[in-house]
Amino acid sequence: MRIIVTGGAGFIGSWVCEAYISEGHEVLVVDNLSTGSEENIPPEAEFVECDVRDSARLEKAFRQFRPEVVNHHAAQINVRNSVENPSFDADVNIGGSLNVLRLCGEYKTEKFIFSSTGGALYGEPKKLPADESTPALPLSPYGISKLSTENYVRYYSRNHGFGHVILRYSNVYGERQSPEGEAGVIGIFCEKIISGKPCLIFGDGEQTRDYVHVSDVSRANLLAASLMQEGTFNIGTSIESSVNDIVRILGEVTKTEFTTVHEKERSGEVRRISLDCSLAAEKLGWSAQMALREGLFRTWNWFLKERN
């Protein structure tokens, strides 16, 4: 199949590209390189440097490549940035997505795969792990923009005749995760440990997340491309791990003593979350395979190699 991957130069998107190419698919990466890197793009993939908000340039990419599948990963992913600048978050995550969806309809794309969020979509669920029927009550503009785009995906799919799969990720980590900004605590901690700087913890560190390795996420995207039915699926491990758990395991994995510093907890972030992924197991044939300790070991070793 011919597959466009928006955000394919990014952390998760580049893993998705590799998964598709490994199965013989043709891949075109569309990325503005604002957070991604051209070095992440597999050499077998074509590449167009383009912001998804640039309608004219994006339309040219669609016209020339004629994708059968579009996998949409391009996004503003920083929760804190979304709180500080909701308009920019909506411009990228909603406005950019609408451009992509419109072109899917115009160029008769067969399937649209959307990377959404489970970690920020459900707010503070009364029951954990949260399944797909859990009310969506996001606490941040980032979660709101992802929820809004999900509804646009369903609208365009219904009215323009292409199928869709929505994947609601928990907290994704792994090799190639950026240590910049505030979007990936594991990548940030690895970089701080290597640099001999303290790891910053917001609040008491007992807030939990469902950490899923990027290799498992890329496999979910591979399965989604060949899925004959439509659906919305949580992609996670169903296991809660606190920030303090991450600090402890990283200490064991790295065999390094490092310091932590606590600051005031941030607004817009949930206290506890984990995702029930039984629907993905049933309909998508997917479940997480990578244990957290093994994933942290691999991520740490990747960061060490990058610094040498």
Summary of the structure (lengths in Angstrom):
residues: 308
radius of gyration: 18.5
end to end distance: 37.9
largest distance: 56.4
contacts: 1085
relative contact order: 0.14
helix: 43%
strand: 19%
